[in-house]
Amino acid sequence: MNETECIEEQHHVDHYLFPVIYIFVMVISIPANVGSLCVSCQQVKKKNELGVYLFGLSLSDLLYSSTLPLWIHYTWNEDNWTFSPALCKVSAFLMYVNFYSSTAFLSCISFDRYLAVVYPLKFPYLRTRRIAFTISLSIWIIETLFNAIIIWKDETSIEHCGTNKSYTLCFDKYPLEKWQSNFNIFRTCTGYVIPLVIIIFCNQKVYQAVKHNQATENSEKKRIIKLLLSITLTFFLCFTPFHTMLLILSIGKHSTNFGKQIFKLYRITVALTSLNCVADPILYCFVSETGRSDIWNLFKFCHLPSTTSDPGMELEDCSSNRKHTKTHVLSHQLTQVCTKKLGSFSKSYMSSI
């Protein structure tokens, strides 16, 4: 284990603040993402490529949320890791895989909607379930390999505070090693800046296309704006504070006191970034017109006694075969609105997706 400088007052802040945030995220995120997984599976079965990206997003959030009890225990003990070093590595690995697979999947969702609304008839071969599966698999492979360095490095360190007190830290080293600083700068550029540019560009183009389309009703425009804002705000609020602090912490050398203050803020933004696990299921409810009702029906099904000998059929009924509920994804419906003047060809296109 390495040794690091003592920031004892930070441990007292973590003891009260972080468990509250992590418990809040865990309680909401796990059931919400389980429901989102179930509903996105139904969309994948209907050959909806958006469901593939949403499935990957929900799975990533669920994997990270499953490690939150460890982080709760760690912060409640004032940042003293009592589990094995291997478990520290796995927890940190899943945390960073979640952060950057989330930014990647959010970028894919934005680009998919950009093609659907701005070029609904020009690139249908890019909006297939097979392409979505290929892209999603590539994201998982890249993020796994890219963050594998966490598994190989020693992520626990000893922090001595006074003569009789010490902490075993997990992935909380300060000051940063040279390789960590370089790695963080590269990670910020590829995992935050590039996705941010993609999301802003795509959403701005979608907004322009909808704004100048006379066939789109005001109610539909408002719905599109909700979708665009949900994606953009989720990304900006969850990931910008963390990467801002990470970049400041990684660039150049700071005085001891200034560096410690930056590190305190950085630690807080790490906890706040976990809120993306709560925001992503909410995002799904905006993307899918029936997302809220589907998830609600899935939860009702789990709590109501079974009235049929075939639970699988009942689950299918509540999520996809309800008689009076639409099952098209919102953004596909928006594509239909934006292209309905194209007549029967547009109708044929919509039926194919």
VEXTI-320840 format. One line per 10 residues: number of its first residue (from 1); for each residue x, y, z of N, C-alpha, C. Coordinates in pm, whole numbers. Example, Ala and Ser with C-alpha at 12.3 -4.5 7.8 and 13.67 -1.06 7.14 Angstrom:
1 = 1319 -569 780 1230 -450 780 1320 -330 780 | 1285 -225 708 1367 -106 714 1290 3 787
This chain:
1 = 83 -119 0 0 0 0 87 125 0 | 37 231 -67 106 359 -68 61 443 50 | 134 551 74 94 646 178 56 777 112 | -39 849 173 -88 974 118 -103 1076 230 | -120 1204 191 -129 1310 290 -263 1306 361 | -263 1352 485 -384 1349 566 -473 1470 535 | -601 1443 512 -702 1548 499 -815 1508 593 | -788 1517 724 -877 1458 824 -1016 1520 823 | -1024 1654 802 -1155 1717 804 -1244 1665 691 | -1182 1619 582 -1260 1563 472 -1333 1436 515
11 = -1272 1358 602 -1334 1234 646 -1462 1261 725 | -1463 1369 803 -1582 1403 880 -1695 1448 787 | -1661 1522 682 -1762 1563 583 -1819 1441 513 | -1733 1351 471 -1777 1230 402 -1868 1146 489 | -1840 1142 619 -1916 1059 712 -2064 1096 713 | -2096 1224 698 -2235 1269 704 -2298 1287 566 | -2221 1337 470 -2278 1372 340 -2292 1252 247 | -2188 1176 232 -2186 1071 130 -2286 959 155 | -2299 907 278 -2398 801 298 -2539 844 260 | -2574 970 288 -2707 1020 252 -2727 1015 101
21 = -2627 1064 27 -2637 1064 -120 -2643 922 -174 | -2555 836 -127 -2548 700 -179 -2673 618 -144 | -2726 637 -24 -2849 565 13 -2965 611 -74 | -2974 743 -95 -3079 797 -182 -3069 737 -322 | -2948 735 -377 -2927 680 -512 -2961 532 -516 | -2915 456 -418 -2936 312 -418 -3084 276 -408 | -3156 343 -318 -3297 311 -295 -3381 337 -421 | -3349 443 -493 -3426 477 -613 -3371 406 -736 | -3240 402 -749 -3178 354 -872 -3202 206 -898 | -3188 122 -796 -3197 -22 -820 -3335 -64 -871
31 = -3446 -30 -803 -3576 -69 -858 -3610 1 -989 | -3569 129 -1002 -3600 203 -1124 -3527 144 -1244 | -3402 107 -1226 -3326 51 -1338 -3364 -93 -1369 | -3409 -168 -1267 -3463 -302 -1295 -3587 -290 -1383 | -3675 -195 -1347 -3793 -172 -1430 -3757 -124 -1569 | -3657 -36 -1578 -3613 14 -1708 -3553 -97 -1793 | -3481 -189 -1729 -3427 -304 -1803 -3538 -388 -1862 | -3641 -413 -1783 -3753 -496 -1832 -3824 -431 -1949 | -3849 -301 -1937 -3920 -231 -2044 -3834 -219 -2169 | -3704 -192 -2152 -3616 -182 -2268 -3602 -317 -2338
41 = -3610 -425 -2262 -3609 -559 -2324 -3728 -576 -2417 | -3844 -526 -2375 -3962 -534 -2461 -3941 -454 -2589 | -3874 -339 -2577 -3848 -258 -2696 -3747 -327 -2788 | -3648 -394 -2730 -3550 -466 -2812 -3618 -579 -2888 | -3711 -648 -2824 -3784 -756 -2890 -3864 -705 -3009 | -3903 -579 -3002 -3978 -518 -3113 -3885 -458 -3218 | -3757 -493 -3210 -3655 -446 -3305 -3639 -295 -3303 | -3652 -238 -3186 -3632 -95 -3166 -3488 -73 -3122 | -3409 -9 -3206 -3267 7 -3174 -3243 96 -3052 | -3335 187 -3025 -3319 272 -2908 -3323 190 -2780
51 = -3402 84 -2780 -3409 -3 -2663 -3276 -67 -2629 | -3192 -91 -2730 -3060 -151 -2706 -2972 -55 -2626 | -2972 72 -2666 -2892 172 -2594 -2945 194 -2453 | -3077 196 -2439 -3136 215 -2307 -3109 96 -2216 | -3105 -23 -2275 -3072 -143 -2197 -2929 -133 -2144 | -2836 -93 -2230 -2697 -77 -2188 -2682 29 -2080 | -2756 138 -2094 -2752 246 -1994 -2802 197 -1859 | -2914 125 -1860 -2973 75 -1735 -2885 -32 -1671 | -2827 -119 -1752 -2740 -224 -1699 -2616 -163 -1633 | -2560 -62 -1696 -2443 6 -1640 -2477 68 -1505
61 = -2591 135 -1497 -2633 197 -1371 -2658 92 -1264 | -2715 -20 -1302 -2747 -125 -1206 -2620 -188 -1149 | -2520 -209 -1233 -2394 -267 -1187 -2326 -175 -1085 | -2324 -47 -1115 -2262 47 -1021 -2344 58 -893 | -2476 63 -905 -2562 74 -787 -2543 -45 -693 | -2509 -160 -749 -2489 -278 -665 -2365 -266 -576 | -2275 -174 -609 -2155 -153 -525 -2175 -43 -421 | -2287 27 -426 -2307 140 -335 -2308 100 -187 | -2358 -19 -149 -2346 -56 -7 -2201 -55 43 | -2107 -91 -43 -1966 -86 -4 -1919 57 17
71 = -1960 147 -74 -1921 288 -61 -1990 352 59 | -2112 310 89 -2182 362 207 -2106 322 334 | -2066 197 342 -1990 149 457 -1856 223 467 | -1792 243 354 -1661 311 349 -1670 454 400 | -1766 530 350 -1779 670 390 -1836 685 531 | -1922 592 571 -1976 598 707 -1865 577 810 | -1764 498 774 -1647 477 859 -1540 583 837 | -1581 698 786 -1491 811 764 -1377 774 669 | -1414 713 557 -1319 678 451 -1213 579 499 | -1257 479 567 -1165 373 612 -1213 241 551
81 = -1139 192 451 -1179 72 377 -1142 -53 459 | -1243 -129 497 -1221 -248 579 -1234 -378 500 | -1265 -366 372 -1277 -485 288 -1143 -514 221 | -1141 -614 137 -1016 -654 72 -975 -552 -34 | -846 -540 -64 -800 -452 -172 -862 -489 -307 | -886 -618 -329 -946 -661 -456 -1086 -606 -472 | -1162 -602 -362 -1298 -549 -367 -1296 -398 -391 | -1194 -331 -342 -1177 -188 -370 -1156 -166 -519 | -1071 -249 -580 -1044 -237 -723 -1170 -258 -805 | -1246 -362 -771 -1368 -394 -846 -1469 -280 -832
91 = -1484 -226 -712 -1579 -117 -689 -1541 8 -768 | -1413 44 -764 -1367 161 -840 -1379 137 -990 | -1350 15 -1033 -1360 -21 -1174 -1503 -5 -1224 | -1601 -58 -1149 -1741 -48 -1191 -1790 96 -1187 | -1737 174 -1094 -1776 315 -1087 -1736 389 -1213 | -1611 372 -1256 -1564 444 -1374 -1620 386 -1503 | -1644 257 -1507 -1711 199 -1624 -1850 259 -1637 | -1918 276 -1524 -2051 338 -1528 -2045 482 -1576 | -1952 560 -1522 -1942 700 -1561 -1928 714 -1712 | -1837 638 -1771 -1803 662 -1912 -1884 578 -2010
101 = -1939 468 -1966 -2035 399 -2053 -2164 479 -2059 | -2200 547 -1949 -2319 631 -1949 -2305 746 -2047 | -2190 814 -2047 -2171 924 -2142 -2174 872 -2286 | -2121 751 -2307 -2121 693 -2442 -2262 659 -2487 | -2341 596 -2399 -2477 558 -2437 -2567 680 -2455 | -2547 784 -2373 -2623 907 -2392 -2589 972 -2526 | -2464 963 -2567 -2424 1013 -2699 -2492 934 -2809 | -2497 803 -2794 -2561 717 -2894 -2709 749 -2906 | -2775 771 -2793 -2917 805 -2795 -2939 936 -2868 | -2855 1035 -2841 -2868 1165 -2908 -2844 1153 -3058
111 = -2742 1077 -3096 -2712 1062 -3239 -2822 983 -3310 | -2876 883 -3243 -2986 805 -3302 -3108 893 -3325 | -3139 980 -3230 -3254 1071 -3247 -3224 1176 -3354 | -3100 1216 -3365 -3059 1311 -3470 -3087 1252 -3608 | -3047 1128 -3629 -3073 1062 -3757 -3222 1042 -3779 | -3296 1007 -3673 -3438 978 -3687 -3519 1101 -3724 | -3482 1217 -3670 -3561 1337 -3690 -3509 1422 -3807 | -3377 1439 -3816 -3320 1526 -3920 -3308 1452 -4053 | -3271 1324 -4050 -3257 1244 -4172 -3337 1114 -4159 | -3470 1123 -4149 -3550 1003 -4121 -3548 898 -4231
121 = -3521 938 -4355 -3526 844 -4467 -3390 820 -4531 | -3287 887 -4483 -3158 884 -4552 -3065 775 -4501 | -3069 746 -4371 -2974 650 -4313 -3045 540 -4233 | -3142 472 -4293 -3212 367 -4217 -3121 252 -4177 | -3016 227 -4255 -2925 117 -4225 -2840 143 -4101 | -2831 270 -4058 -2758 303 -3936 -2845 292 -3812 | -2975 276 -3833 -3068 271 -3721 -3135 135 -3713 | -3053 33 -3710 -3104 -104 -3699 -3061 -163 -3564 | -3130 -268 -3526 -3096 -333 -3399 -2957 -395 -3404 | -2917 -447 -3520 -2785 -508 -3533 -2674 -404 -3512
131 = -2691 -288 -3574 -2592 -181 -3557 -2586 -138 -3411 | -2702 -126 -3348 -2707 -85 -3207 -2638 -187 -3118 | -2659 -316 -3146 -2592 -422 -3069 -2440 -411 -3086 | -2396 -389 -3210 -2253 -380 -3238 -2189 -262 -3165 | -2256 -147 -3171 -2204 -27 -3103 -2202 -47 -2952 | -2308 -104 -2898 -2315 -126 -2753 -2207 -222 -2706 | -2186 -330 -2781 -2081 -425 -2745 -1944 -359 -2750 | -1924 -272 -2851 -1796 -200 -2862 -1774 -108 -2742 | -1880 -44 -2697 -1869 44 -2580 -1826 -35 -2457 | -1889 -151 -2436 -1854 -233 -2319 -1710 -282 -2326
141 = -1667 -323 -2444 -1530 -373 -2459 -1429 -261 -2436 | -1452 -146 -2499 -1359 -33 -2486 -1350 14 -2341 | -1464 30 -2275 -1463 78 -2137 -1399 -23 -2042 | -1421 -152 -2069 -1359 -255 -1985 -1208 -253 -1999 | -1159 -246 -2123 -1015 -244 -2146 -952 -114 -2097 | -1021 -5 -2122 -966 126 -2086 -951 141 -1935 | -1048 90 -1860 -1045 103 -1715 -981 -16 -1645 | -929 -111 -1724 -863 -228 -1664 -739 -189 -1585 | -684 -71 -1614 -566 -26 -1539 -596 -15 -1390 | -723 11 -1357 -763 18 -1216 -744 -117 -1148
151 = -770 -225 -1222 -756 -360 -1166 -610 -393 -1139 | -521 -345 -1225 -380 -381 -1214 -305 -295 -1113 | -352 -174 -1090 -283 -85 -997 -332 -107 -853 | -247 -69 -758 -284 -78 -617 -369 44 -583 | -497 22 -554 -589 133 -532 -615 163 -385 | -552 90 -294 -565 122 -152 -437 188 -103 | -451 280 -11 -335 351 43 -361 383 190 | -252 403 264 -261 436 406 -243 586 425 | -335 647 498 -326 790 530 -310 804 681 | -199 862 724 -171 880 867 -214 1021 910
161 = -299 1027 1011 -343 1155 1067 -304 1157 1215 | -196 1223 1245 -146 1223 1381 -67 1096 1409 | -44 1072 1535 39 957 1573 -40 830 1594 | -169 843 1626 -246 724 1662 -362 695 1568 | -375 772 1459 -490 753 1373 -447 740 1228 | -502 642 1161 -472 623 1019 -596 568 950 | -602 589 819 -714 545 737 -661 461 621 | -737 359 587 -709 283 466 -801 335 357 | -746 409 265 -825 474 161 -843 383 40 | -956 400 -25 -984 327 -150 -1002 427 -262
171 = -909 430 -355 -915 516 -473 -926 664 -437 | -866 705 -328 -870 844 -284 -729 895 -257 | -643 882 -353 -504 921 -332 -483 1069 -363 | -411 1135 -274 -370 1274 -298 -235 1296 -231 | -139 1358 -302 -148 1406 -441 -148 1291 -542 | -193 1323 -665 -201 1223 -770 -63 1188 -823 | -50 1063 -863 72 1022 -932 68 1075 -1075 | 186 1078 -1140 195 1135 -1274 107 1060 -1372 | 106 927 -1365 26 849 -1459 -123 874 -1437 | -163 900 -1312 -303 929 -1283 -346 1062 -1344
181 = -259 1163 -1334 -290 1294 -1392 -307 1284 -1543 | -213 1218 -1610 -222 1203 -1755 -345 1121 -1795 | -371 1017 -1720 -486 931 -1748 -616 1008 -1732 | -624 1093 -1630 -745 1171 -1605 -769 1275 -1715 | -661 1336 -1764 -676 1434 -1873 -727 1366 -1999 | -669 1252 -2032 -714 1177 -2149 -858 1131 -2132 | -891 1085 -2013 -1026 1037 -1984 -1128 1150 -1997 | -1091 1270 -1951 -1181 1384 -1959 -1209 1422 -2104 | -1106 1420 -2187 -1122 1456 -2328 -1208 1355 -2403 | -1179 1228 -2384 -1249 1124 -2461 -1383 1085 -2402
191 = -1394 1088 -2269 -1516 1041 -2205 -1613 1149 -2167 | -1570 1276 -2176 -1660 1386 -2140 -1673 1490 -2251 | -1561 1545 -2298 -1567 1654 -2396 -1628 1606 -2527 | -1581 1494 -2580 -1633 1444 -2708 -1782 1411 -2698 | -1827 1335 -2597 -1971 1312 -2584 -2051 1440 -2567 | -1996 1537 -2493 -2067 1664 -2475 -2087 1735 -2608 | -1984 1737 -2692 -1994 1800 -2825 -2099 1728 -2909 | -2098 1595 -2906 -2196 1517 -2983 -2337 1548 -2938 | -2360 1549 -2808 -2494 1572 -2754 -2544 1712 -2788 | -2460 1813 -2770 -2502 1950 -2801 -2530 1966 -2950
201 = -2442 1913 -3035 -2461 1924 -3180 -2590 1856 -3223 | -2609 1732 -3180 -2727 1656 -3223 -2856 1720 -3174 | -2859 1761 -3048 -2981 1819 -2994 -3013 1954 -3057 | -2909 2029 -3091 -2932 2158 -3157 -2990 2139 -3297 | -2941 2039 -3369 -2993 2010 -3503 -3136 1958 -3497 | -3165 1874 -3399 -3302 1824 -3383 -3397 1939 -3352 | -3355 2028 -3266 -3437 2143 -3231 -3467 2229 -3354 | -3365 2254 -3435 -3385 2334 -3556 -3481 2266 -3652 | -3465 2135 -3670 -3552 2062 -3762 -3697 2067 -3718 | -3719 2052 -3589 -3856 2054 -3537 -3914 2195 -3541
211 = -3832 2292 -3508 -3877 2431 -3504 -3927 2478 -3639 | -3862 2437 -3747 -3897 2483 -3881 -3991 2388 -3954 | -4040 2288 -3885 -4133 2194 -3947 -4276 2236 -3916 | -4349 2276 -4020 -4485 2326 -4000 -4582 2216 -3960 | -4547 2091 -3989 -4637 1981 -3960 -4636 1941 -3812 | -4539 1990 -3738 -4528 1953 -3598 -4614 2044 -3512 | -4704 1985 -3436 -4792 2062 -3349 -4715 2112 -3227 | -4769 2216 -3166 -4702 2275 -3050 -4685 2176 -2935 | -4785 2091 -2915 -4776 1992 -2808 -4661 1895 -2833 | -4642 1859 -2960 -4532 1769 -2994 -4398 1840 -2979
221 = -4394 1968 -3014 -4269 2044 -2997 -4229 2050 -2850 | -4328 2070 -2763 -4298 2073 -2620 -4244 1938 -2573 | -4299 1832 -2627 -4252 1699 -2588 -4108 1676 -2634 | -4077 1724 -2753 -3941 1711 -2804 -3844 1792 -2717 | -3886 1912 -2680 -3800 1996 -2596 -3773 1927 -2462 | -3873 1860 -2406 -3851 1785 -2282 -3746 1678 -2301 | -3753 1610 -2414 -3656 1505 -2444 -3515 1563 -2455 | -3502 1673 -2531 -3371 1734 -2550 -3314 1786 -2418 | -3398 1851 -2340 -3352 1905 -2213 -3314 1795 -2115 | -3391 1686 -2114 -3362 1578 -2021 -3226 1517 -2049
231 = -3194 1497 -2177 -3065 1439 -2214 -2952 1537 -2181 | -2969 1663 -2222 -2863 1761 -2203 -2838 1792 -2055 | -2946 1812 -1980 -2931 1845 -1838 -2876 1728 -1758 | -2920 1606 -1792 -2866 1489 -1724 -2716 1482 -1740 | -2671 1503 -1862 -2528 1497 -1889 -2454 1610 -1818 | -2504 1732 -1834 -2432 1848 -1783 -2425 1849 -1631 | -2538 1827 -1565 -2542 1835 -1419 -2468 1721 -1351 | -2474 1603 -1410 -2411 1488 -1347 -2261 1480 -1372 | -2215 1522 -1489 -2076 1496 -1526 -1986 1619 -1532 | -2043 1738 -1549 -1958 1858 -1562 -1885 1894 -1433
241 = -1951 1898 -1317 -1876 1932 -1194 -1761 1835 -1167 | -1786 1706 -1186 -1682 1606 -1160 -1561 1626 -1250 | -1584 1644 -1379 -1472 1656 -1473 -1402 1791 -1461 | -1474 1893 -1419 -1409 2022 -1394 -1308 2010 -1280 | -1352 1949 -1169 -1262 1930 -1055 -1150 1832 -1088 | -1182 1729 -1165 -1081 1630 -1202 -971 1693 -1286 | -1012 1781 -1377 -915 1847 -1465 -827 1944 -1386 | -889 2022 -1298 -811 2115 -1215 -712 2040 -1127 | -758 1928 -1073 -673 1849 -985 -557 1786 -1059 | -577 1757 -1188 -477 1682 -1265 -378 1771 -1338
251 = -414 1897 -1363 -327 1986 -1439 -239 2067 -1344 | -110 2057 -1363 -15 2139 -1287 -3 2099 -1141 | 84 2169 -1073 108 2146 -931 44 2259 -851 | -21 2222 -741 -88 2319 -657 -20 2325 -521 | -37 2439 -455 10 2448 -317 -67 2348 -233 | -10 2311 -121 -70 2206 -39 -212 2240 3 | -233 2361 54 -366 2399 102 -467 2408 -12 | -425 2470 -124 -516 2483 -238 -550 2346 -295 | -449 2261 -306 -472 2127 -359 -567 2047 -273 | -556 2061 -141 -646 1989 -51 -789 2038 -65
261 = -807 2170 -83 -942 2224 -102 -1004 2173 -231 | -924 2169 -337 -972 2116 -464 -1008 1968 -450 | -927 1895 -376 -953 1753 -356 -1084 1731 -279 | -1113 1817 -184 -1240 1807 -111 -1359 1823 -206 | -1351 1927 -291 -1458 1950 -388 -1469 1834 -487 | -1354 1784 -527 -1352 1669 -618 -1425 1550 -558 | -1401 1521 -431 -1464 1407 -365 -1615 1423 -361 | -1662 1547 -339 -1806 1572 -337 -1867 1550 -474 | -1796 1594 -579 -1850 1576 -714 -1854 1430 -755 | -1765 1348 -699 -1771 1204 -727 -1903 1147 -679
271 = -1943 1186 -557 -2070 1139 -503 -2188 1192 -584 | -2181 1318 -625 -2291 1377 -702 -2305 1313 -839 | -2193 1268 -896 -2199 1202 -1026 -2281 1074 -1021 | -2286 1010 -905 -2366 888 -892 -2514 913 -913 | -2556 1040 -907 -2696 1073 -931 -2738 1042 -1073 | -2642 1020 -1164 -2680 983 -1301 -2754 850 -1302 | -2732 766 -1200 -2803 638 -1192 -2952 657 -1164 | -2986 770 -1101 -3126 804 -1078 -3184 877 -1198 | -3104 964 -1258 -3151 1046 -1370 -3177 963 -1495 | -3100 858 -1517 -3114 781 -1640 -3250 713 -1655
281 = -3306 649 -1551 -3441 595 -1566 -3545 703 -1592 | -3525 821 -1530 -3615 933 -1558 -3603 974 -1704 | -3480 973 -1754 -3457 1003 -1895 -3535 906 -1982 | -3536 779 -1946 -3609 680 -2025 -3757 716 -2032 | -3812 768 -1921 -3954 803 -1920 -3985 915 -2018 | -3887 1003 -2045 -3907 1107 -2144 -3892 1052 -2285 | -3796 962 -2304 -3770 910 -2437 -3887 825 -2485 | -3943 742 -2397 -4052 653 -2434 -4184 714 -2391 | -4278 719 -2483 -4409 775 -2452 -4481 694 -2346 | -4458 563 -2346 -4527 476 -2251 -4434 428 -2140
291 = -4318 490 -2128 -4222 444 -2029 -4275 447 -1887 | -4338 557 -1849 -4388 569 -1712 -4494 464 -1683 | -4588 448 -1775 -4695 351 -1750 -4644 208 -1753 | -4546 180 -1840 -4489 45 -1846 -4418 10 -1716 | -4334 101 -1667 -4262 75 -1543 -4359 63 -1426 | -4460 149 -1424 -4559 143 -1317 -4633 10 -1319 | -4670 -36 -1436 -4739 -164 -1446 -4650 -281 -1406 | -4521 -271 -1437 -4428 -376 -1395 -4418 -382 -1243 | -4412 -266 -1178 -4407 -263 -1032 -4538 -315 -973 | -4652 -278 -1034 -4779 -328 -984 -4787 -479 -998
301 = -4734 -532 -1107 -4735 -676 -1129 -4654 -748 -1021 | -4543 -686 -980 -4457 -750 -878 -4524 -752 -741 | -4620 -660 -716 -4680 -651 -584 -4819 -713 -576 | -4882 -735 -691 -5016 -793 -690 -5009 -944 -696 | -5103 -1016 -630 -5106 -1162 -640 -5142 -1204 -781 | -5083 -1313 -824 -5105 -1362 -960 -5246 -1413 -976 | -5311 -1378 -1087 -5446 -1424 -1116 -5450 -1511 -1239 | -5332 -1552 -1285 -5327 -1634 -1405 -5225 -1743 -1385 | -5241 -1851 -1457 -5148 -1963 -1445 -5022 -1939 -1525 | -5018 -1831 -1603 -4901 -1801 -1686 -4850 -1662 -1656
311 = -4765 -1647 -1553 -4714 -1514 -1517 -4643 -1446 -1631 | -4572 -1520 -1713 -4500 -1460 -1824 -4593 -1390 -1919 | -4712 -1452 -1942 -4809 -1390 -2032 -4866 -1264 -1970 | -4889 -1266 -1836 -4942 -1148 -1770 -4843 -1034 -1775 | -4715 -1064 -1755 -4612 -961 -1763 -4605 -903 -1902 | -4619 -989 -2001 -4616 -940 -2139 -4735 -849 -2165 | -4853 -886 -2107 -4970 -805 -2127 -4953 -667 -2066 | -4894 -661 -1945 -4885 -533 -1876 -4782 -442 -1939 | -4685 -495 -2012 -4578 -411 -2065 -4591 -382 -2212 | -4656 -472 -2288 -4652 -449 -2431 -4782 -474 -2504
321 = -4879 -544 -2441 -5001 -581 -2514 -5125 -515 -2458 | -5113 -405 -2387 -5231 -339 -2335 -5314 -287 -2451 | -5443 -305 -2437 -5531 -281 -2551 -5537 -135 -2591 | -5530 -46 -2493 -5555 94 -2524 -5431 182 -2508 | -5313 122 -2514 -5189 199 -2495 -5099 188 -2616 | -5041 300 -2661 -4945 296 -2771 -4816 235 -2723 | -4742 174 -2814 -4615 112 -2776 -4499 163 -2858 | -4520 269 -2936 -4408 328 -3011 -4323 412 -2919 | -4194 412 -2940 -4104 501 -2867 -4133 644 -2911 | -4126 738 -2815 -4160 877 -2842 -4085 934 -2961
331 = -3957 909 -2965 -3880 969 -3072 -3917 915 -3208 | -3961 788 -3216 -4010 736 -3343 -4141 805 -3382 | -4225 833 -3280 -4349 904 -3309 -4318 1045 -3359 | -4213 1106 -3303 -4174 1239 -3348 -4126 1236 -3492 | -4055 1128 -3526 -4012 1112 -3664 -4133 1105 -3757 | -4239 1035 -3713 -4359 1024 -3795 -4426 1159 -3811 | -4428 1239 -3702 -4489 1371 -3710 -4413 1460 -3807 | -4278 1453 -3798 -4195 1540 -3881 -4199 1501 -4028 | -4237 1379 -4059 -4233 1333 -4198 -4370 1291 -4251 | -4478 1324 -4179 -4610 1274 -4221 -4654 1331 -4355
341 = -4597 1444 -4397 -4631 1500 -4527 -4578 1415 -4642 | -4491 1323 -4610 -4438 1236 -4714 -4536 1126 -4752 | -4652 1120 -4685 -4759 1029 -4725 -4732 884 -4696 | -4769 802 -4790 -4766 658 -4770 -4624 606 -4752 | -4525 669 -4815 -4386 623 -4800 -4339 641 -4657 | -4376 755 -4598 -4341 778 -4459 -4412 678 -4369 | -4538 648 -4402 -4613 552 -4321 -4550 414 -4329 | -4504 378 -4446 -4437 249 -4462 -4307 246 -4383 | -4235 358 -4383 -4109 366 -4307 -4133 349 -4159 | -4237 415 -4108 -4265 406 -3966 -4307 265 -3926
351 = -4380 198 -4011 -4422 62 -3977 -4304 -33 -3975 | -4197 1 -4048 -4080 -87 -4051 -3997 -77 -3925 | -4015 28 -3844 -3939 42 -3721 -4027 22 -3599
